[in-house]
């Protein structure tokens, strides 16, 4: 992100994302405007890389990453908006609040698959309950967090995607299958 300069009450923000440039008169506008990127042909599937954070977004206030717009079920997780959007065939079906890893234990970004599910999982490393766990990258999982429900965004996870609403994550857990796509991004 470029340098922000405050002139009176006007703030100009500029950020270059991929091949598109984002310019707005306030930082609030900058947060909701998506870059326009020309569609490109898909050559071959690629591994998640650091460049994944500069992906194109579908217009709208949910800020859906274009990698979520596919057939089938997708857990579309935006670290910037702090939302998990459960999508089916490119349409948002369920939306819930999400919390992520602390600075020392960040949540990985990229495209993953649900590797396994565990309804009543307990962390073998931290000995904490992780109900409705859907593991997507090693020990990192999407799961309900009683701590998130109690403390809100004041806490953080050890890398997992914490969900505040137990009913919503139970509903999503019942529908997600092993092998379903998971996209974690920050845009």
C-alpha positions as CSV (number, residue, x, y, z in Angstrom):
1,X,0.0,0.0,0.0
2,X,1.3,3.4,-0.8
3,X,1.9,6.3,1.6
4,X,-1.3,7.9,3.0
5,X,-1.2,11.7,3.3
6,X,-3.9,13.6,5.2
7,X,-4.9,17.0,3.7
8,X,-7.5,18.6,5.8
9,X,-10.4,16.1,6.0
10,X,-9.5,14.3,2.8
11,X,-7.4,11.2,2.7
12,X,-6.2,9.7,-0.5
13,X,-5.3,6.1,-0.6
14,X,-3.7,4.2,-3.4
15,X,-2.9,0.5,-3.5
16,X,-1.7,-1.7,-6.3
17,X,-3.2,-5.1,-6.4
18,X,-2.0,-7.5,-9.0
19,X,-2.4,-5.7,-12.4
20,X,-5.2,-3.4,-11.1
21,X,-4.8,-0.1,-9.3
22,X,-7.2,0.9,-6.5
23,X,-7.7,4.6,-5.8
24,X,-10.2,6.3,-3.5
25,X,-10.8,9.6,-1.7
26,X,-11.1,7.9,1.7
27,X,-9.7,4.8,3.2
28,X,-13.3,3.6,3.7
29,X,-13.9,3.8,0.0
30,X,-10.6,2.1,-0.6
31,X,-11.7,-0.9,1.5
32,X,-14.8,-1.5,-0.6
33,X,-13.7,-0.9,-4.2
34,X,-12.4,-3.9,-6.0
35,X,-9.8,-3.7,-8.8
36,X,-10.9,-4.5,-12.3
37,X,-8.7,-7.3,-13.8
38,X,-9.2,-8.7,-17.2
39,X,-10.1,-12.4,-17.2
40,X,-7.3,-14.8,-18.0
41,X,-7.3,-18.3,-19.3
42,X,-6.6,-21.0,-16.8
43,X,-3.6,-23.0,-17.9
44,X,-3.1,-25.5,-15.0
45,X,-3.9,-25.8,-11.3
46,X,-1.2,-24.1,-9.2
47,X,-0.1,-24.5,-5.6
48,X,-1.0,-21.7,-3.1
49,X,1.6,-19.0,-3.2
50,X,2.3,-15.6,-1.6
51,X,0.7,-14.0,-4.7
52,X,-2.6,-15.4,-3.6
53,X,-3.2,-12.3,-1.5
54,X,-3.5,-10.1,-4.6
55,X,-6.5,-11.9,-6.2
56,X,-9.4,-10.4,-8.0
57,X,-12.7,-10.0,-6.2
58,X,-16.3,-10.3,-7.3
59,X,-18.0,-6.9,-7.0
60,X,-20.1,-6.5,-3.9
61,X,-19.7,-5.8,-0.2
62,X,-18.9,-9.5,0.7
63,X,-15.6,-9.1,-1.1
64,X,-15.7,-12.7,-2.5
65,X,-12.5,-14.0,-4.1
66,X,-13.0,-15.2,-7.7
67,X,-11.4,-18.5,-6.7
68,X,-14.6,-19.1,-4.7
69,X,-16.8,-18.8,-7.8
70,X,-16.8,-22.5,-8.8
71,X,-19.1,-25.4,-9.0
72,X,-19.6,-27.3,-5.8
73,X,-19.2,-26.4,-2.2
74,X,-16.6,-23.8,-1.0
75,X,-15.6,-22.4,2.3
76,X,-14.7,-18.8,1.3
77,X,-12.8,-17.2,4.2
78,X,-11.8,-13.5,4.1
79,X,-9.4,-12.4,6.8
80,X,-9.9,-8.7,6.1
81,X,-13.7,-8.7,6.4
82,X,-13.5,-11.4,9.1
83,X,-16.2,-13.5,7.4
84,X,-16.6,-17.1,6.4
85,X,-19.0,-17.4,3.4
86,X,-20.3,-20.9,2.7
87,X,-20.9,-21.1,-1.1
88,X,-22.6,-23.6,-3.3
89,X,-22.1,-23.3,-7.1
90,X,-20.9,-19.7,-6.8
91,X,-23.7,-18.5,-4.6
92,X,-23.4,-17.4,-1.0
93,X,-25.6,-19.7,1.2
94,X,-24.5,-19.0,4.8
95,X,-22.3,-16.1,6.2
96,X,-20.7,-16.1,9.7
97,X,-18.1,-14.1,11.7
98,X,-14.6,-15.6,11.7
99,X,-11.5,-15.0,13.8
100,X,-7.9,-16.0,12.8
101,X,-4.5,-16.8,14.1
102,X,-2.4,-14.5,16.2
103,X,0.7,-12.8,14.7
104,X,3.0,-15.6,16.0
105,X,0.6,-18.4,14.8
106,X,-1.0,-17.0,11.6
107,X,-3.8,-18.7,9.6
108,X,-2.3,-19.9,6.3
109,X,-3.7,-18.3,3.1
110,X,-4.3,-20.0,-0.2
111,X,-6.5,-22.7,-1.8
112,X,-6.9,-25.9,0.1
113,X,-9.3,-28.8,0.5
114,X,-11.1,-30.1,3.5
115,X,-8.8,-33.0,4.5
116,X,-10.9,-34.4,7.4
117,X,-13.8,-33.6,9.7
118,X,-14.2,-34.1,13.5
119,X,-17.5,-33.2,15.2
120,X,-16.2,-33.3,18.8
121,X,-12.4,-32.7,18.3
122,X,-10.1,-31.8,21.1
123,X,-6.7,-30.3,20.3
124,X,-3.9,-32.7,21.1
125,X,-1.5,-29.7,21.2
126,X,-3.5,-27.2,23.2
127,X,-6.0,-29.5,24.9
128,X,-8.9,-27.2,24.0
129,X,-12.2,-28.2,22.5
130,X,-12.6,-27.7,18.7
131,X,-16.2,-28.7,17.9
132,X,-17.3,-29.0,14.3
133,X,-13.7,-29.1,13.0
134,X,-13.0,-29.1,9.3
135,X,-9.2,-29.5,8.8
136,X,-7.8,-27.8,5.7
137,X,-4.0,-27.4,6.2
138,X,-2.1,-29.6,8.6
139,X,-3.5,-28.9,12.1
140,X,-5.4,-25.8,11.0
141,X,-9.1,-26.1,10.9
142,X,-12.4,-24.2,10.7
143,X,-14.2,-24.8,14.0
144,X,-16.5,-23.3,16.6
145,X,-14.8,-21.3,19.4
146,X,-16.5,-20.7,22.8
147,X,-13.7,-18.2,23.5
148,X,-14.6,-16.2,20.3
149,X,-18.3,-16.2,21.4
150,X,-17.3,-14.9,24.9
151,X,-14.5,-12.5,24.0
152,X,-15.1,-11.5,20.5
153,X,-12.2,-10.3,18.4
154,X,-10.1,-9.5,21.5
155,X,-8.6,-13.0,21.3
156,X,-7.0,-15.0,18.6
157,X,-6.5,-18.6,17.6
158,X,-3.3,-20.7,17.2
159,X,-3.9,-20.6,13.4
160,X,-7.3,-22.0,13.1
161,X,-10.4,-20.2,11.7
162,X,-12.6,-19.7,14.8
163,X,-16.4,-19.3,14.3
164,X,-18.5,-17.5,16.8
165,X,-22.0,-18.9,15.9
166,X,-22.3,-22.5,17.0
167,X,-25.6,-23.1,15.2
168,X,-24.3,-21.8,11.9
169,X,-21.0,-23.8,12.0
170,X,-23.0,-26.9,12.9
171,X,-25.2,-26.3,9.9
172,X,-22.2,-25.7,7.6
173,X,-20.4,-28.8,9.1
174,X,-23.4,-31.0,8.2
175,X,-23.1,-30.0,4.6
176,X,-19.4,-29.8,3.9
177,X,-17.7,-32.9,2.6
178,X,-14.1,-34.1,2.8
179,X,-12.5,-32.8,-0.5
180,X,-14.5,-29.6,-0.6
181,X,-12.6,-26.4,-1.5
182,X,-11.4,-23.9,1.1
183,X,-10.1,-20.5,0.1
184,X,-8.4,-18.3,2.7
185,X,-7.5,-14.8,1.6
186,X,-7.0,-11.2,2.8
187,X,-8.7,-8.7,0.5
